[in-house]
Amino acid sequence: MEPGPEADFVSRLFDVIVVGGGAAGACTAALMATGSRRVGLLDIRTPQRPDAEKDIDPRVAAISPGSRNILIAAGAWPLLDGKRIGSYDRMRVVSGRHSIDFRASDHGLSQLGWILEIPAVERALWDALEARGQVEFLTGHRLASMGSRAGELRLHLDDGSRVDTRLLVAADGGQSRVRREAGIETDTWHYNQSAIVAHLETEQPNQGLAWQRFTDSGPLALLPLPGGRSSLVWSVPAQMAAELTSGAEEQFLETVYAAAGESFGRITGTSRRMSFPLVRRQARSLTAPGLALVGDAARTVHPLAGQGLNLGLADAAALAEEFEPWRPGGDTAAPLQRYKRWRTSSGSLLAGGIHGINELFNSSLPGLKNLAGVGMTLSGFAWPVRDAFARRAAGMDGDSPRIARTPDPEATGDVEGKPGPGTGP
Ligand SMILES: Cc1cc2nc3c(=O)[nH]c(=O)nc-3n(C[C@H](O)[C@H](O)[C@H](O)COP(=O)(O)OP(=O)(O)OC[C@H]3O[C@@H](n4cnc5c(N)ncnc54)[C@H](O)[C@@H]3O)c2cc1C
């Protein structure tokens, strides 16, 4: 079905409406659209198709093998342009003189992750939705307010029209309007840090290594892009981020080089620089009657572990799994309760862990920083701990949704697992 503001809501009652067509929302719509369910996707905007002639977007995310499996199930992975995807089969985390190394082959994986442009992921999901034709696009509309009516939720849109739904999914990002309308409060932590992102050229090309160092200013990651470049994600105090993104390019390259050290040699060039303020936000409840929160609407996390989008995709898959036996008109309370229990525990564990690591490494107490270093060395020796950590980071441990745990398609030679139409990593 062609998306467009002219979409006419013939009957106003939907089984599922997802508000927010970012990656988490579009993926939820794709996975929830099974059987005879009537599913709608509401967003004010339509994601743009990436321009093959233009450089890779600075907004990239590291996607785990579990998330790749979810994108395959949603039909989006084969629609991504492989020529614009970076991949890594090795990871190194450095703190002071300590480091931990991970290799995909040690954990039965072909890759530890992929670096994808977020707008391209969104567009591929929308293309998959259009191709499957099971979801109605309510595009060009913004949710203005909502209420409930006879066991259904009623959404009032900004053009004065309204739609009703049996199940509502809030995927409208960190500032979620749905969450606010539902009266769900959040716990918020302002880090007073911003993440600087840019694509860097280095003397030595990056060949498949995700590299991270805890610098004095904050965690700095260099993630592999096609052509040997690296995507920089460096979380630093907000004032420093403003200076580094608006200041002279040479000064920027020198400062990053001084912080990153010799691993890739000198930094010889950069793309456009951007920065994002960092806020940790956790909704006090992931559900309300007839409502589930997914993605950034449920929580936002520090980017040091590159898990925000991975958590959102896992939310989408977990919700679809809990609603698998659900028929329109059936009870939503029990599957919502199970979803809430599941995603509250795994999401909070990860978000809390990421937050704790950031606090530990940013501590001004040298003893605490040292402790973090010692912990890293110990985990270097404790193989079961490292394996468990790697499987969790891969989004494929026992707590992950079923479709995320599908065996590595590269290992099984499944063609669906290959991105196209580019050559692929
Ligand atoms: C610097 C940085 C680096 C990151 N790196 C990684 C990484 O390496 N790996 C990773 O997994 N994650 C990473 N993330 C996190 C990731 O980018 C986000 O978690 C993810 O993009 C959020 O997706 P979402 O679909 O939940 O929300 P969004 O992308 O915010 O989508 C929300 C959608 O809702 C729509 N909307 C909002 N309000 C309304 C309304 N009232 N009515 C209708 N529609 C509405 C918007 O138009 C939008 O399309 C990073 C984030 C930052 C800042």
The ligand as a Tripos MOL2 file, in Angstrom:
@<TRIPOS>MOLECULE
LIG
   53    58     1     0     0
SMALL
NO_CHARGES

@<TRIPOS>ATOM
      1 C1         25.5920    9.2470   19.1910 C.3       1 LIG1
      2 C2         24.7240    8.0280   19.2080 C.ar      1 LIG1
      3 C3         25.2520    6.7930   18.8380 C.ar      1 LIG1
      4 C4         24.4490    5.6430   18.8530 C.ar      1 LIG1
      5 N1         24.9990    4.4510   18.5070 N.ar      1 LIG1
      6 C5         24.2540    3.3380   18.5740 C.ar      1 LIG1
      7 C6         24.8090    2.0680   18.2500 C.ar      1 LIG1
      8 O1         25.9940    1.9470   17.9120 O.2       1 LIG1
      9 N2         24.0040    0.9630   18.3350 N.ar      1 LIG1
     10 C7         22.6920    1.0620   18.7290 C.ar      1 LIG1
     11 O2         22.0170    0.0190   18.8010 O.2       1 LIG1
     12 N3         22.1250    2.2600   19.0330 N.ar      1 LIG1
     13 C8         22.8730    3.3840   18.9730 C.ar      1 LIG1
     14 N4         22.3180    4.5890   19.2730 N.ar      1 LIG1
     15 C9         20.8980    4.6420   19.6850 C.3       1 LIG1
     16 C10        19.9290    4.6140   18.4970 C.3       1 LIG1
     17 O3         20.2980    5.6040   17.5500 O.3       1 LIG1
     18 C11        18.4970    4.8330   18.9970 C.3       1 LIG1
     19 O4         18.2690    3.9940   20.1010 O.3       1 LIG1
     20 C12        17.4640    4.4980   17.9210 C.3       1 LIG1
     21 O5         17.7570    5.1490   16.6970 O.3       1 LIG1
     22 C13        16.0480    4.8910   18.3930 C.3       1 LIG1
     23 O6         15.0830    4.3830   17.4860 O.3       1 LIG1
     24 P1         13.5150    4.5190   17.8070 P.3       1 LIG1
     25 O7         12.8270    3.9470   16.6140 O.co2     1 LIG1
     26 O8         13.2050    3.9560   19.1590 O.co2     1 LIG1
     27 O9         13.2290    6.0810   17.9490 O.3       1 LIG1
     28 P2         13.3680    7.2640   16.8620 P.3       1 LIG1
     29 O10        14.4110    6.9550   15.8490 O.co2     1 LIG1
     30 O11        13.5190    8.5170   17.6610 O.co2     1 LIG1
     31 O12        11.9620    7.2730   16.0820 O.3       1 LIG1
     32 C14        10.8070    7.8970   16.6170 C.3       1 LIG1
     33 C15         9.8040    8.1640   15.4830 C.3       1 LIG1
     34 O13         8.5720    8.6300   16.0490 O.3       1 LIG1
     35 C16         8.0550    9.7050   15.2490 C.3       1 LIG1
     36 N5          7.2160   10.5300   16.1380 N.ar      1 LIG1
     37 C17         7.6030   11.2050   17.2510 C.ar      1 LIG1
     38 N6          6.5470   11.8170   17.8320 N.ar      1 LIG1
     39 C18         5.4610   11.5260   17.0720 C.ar      1 LIG1
     40 C19         4.0670   11.8630   17.1520 C.ar      1 LIG1
     41 N7          3.5630   12.6320   18.1490 N.pl3     1 LIG1
     42 N8          3.2260   11.3880   16.1920 N.ar      1 LIG1
     43 C20         3.6950   10.6220   15.1720 C.ar      1 LIG1
     44 N9          5.0100   10.2530   15.0580 N.ar      1 LIG1
     45 C21         5.8740   10.7090   15.9940 C.ar      1 LIG1
     46 C22         9.3090   10.4220   14.7370 C.3       1 LIG1
     47 O14         9.0190   11.1560   13.5360 O.3       1 LIG1
     48 C23        10.2750    9.2420   14.4900 C.3       1 LIG1
     49 O15        10.1730    8.7440   13.1670 O.3       1 LIG1
     50 C24        23.0890    5.7460   19.2660 C.ar      1 LIG1
     51 C25        22.5460    6.9910   19.6230 C.ar      1 LIG1
     52 C26        23.3640    8.1200   19.6270 C.ar      1 LIG1
     53 C27        22.7960    9.4490   20.0480 C.3       1 LIG1
@<TRIPOS>BOND
     1     1     2 1
     2     2     3 ar
     3     2    52 ar
     4     3     4 ar
     5     4     5 ar
     6     4    50 ar
     7     5     6 ar
     8     6     7 ar
     9     6    13 1
    10     7     8 2
    11     7     9 ar
    12     9    10 ar
    13    10    11 2
    14    10    12 ar
    15    12    13 ar
    16    13    14 ar
    17    14    15 1
    18    14    50 ar
    19    15    16 1
    20    16    17 1
    21    16    18 1
    22    18    19 1
    23    18    20 1
    24    20    21 1
    25    20    22 1
    26    22    23 1
    27    23    24 1
    28    24    25 2
    29    24    26 1
    30    24    27 1
    31    27    28 1
    32    28    29 2
    33    28    30 1
    34    28    31 1
    35    31    32 1
    36    32    33 1
    37    33    34 1
    38    33    48 1
    39    34    35 1
    40    35    36 1
    41    35    46 1
    42    36    37 ar
    43    36    45 ar
    44    37    38 ar
    45    38    39 ar
    46    39    40 ar
    47    39    45 ar
    48    40    41 1
    49    40    42 ar
    50    42    43 ar
    51    43    44 ar
    52    44    45 ar
    53    46    47 1
    54    46    48 1
    55    48    49 1
    56    50    51 ar
    57    51    52 ar
    58    52    53 1
@<TRIPOS>SUBSTRUCTURE
     1 LIG1         1 GROUP 0 **** ****
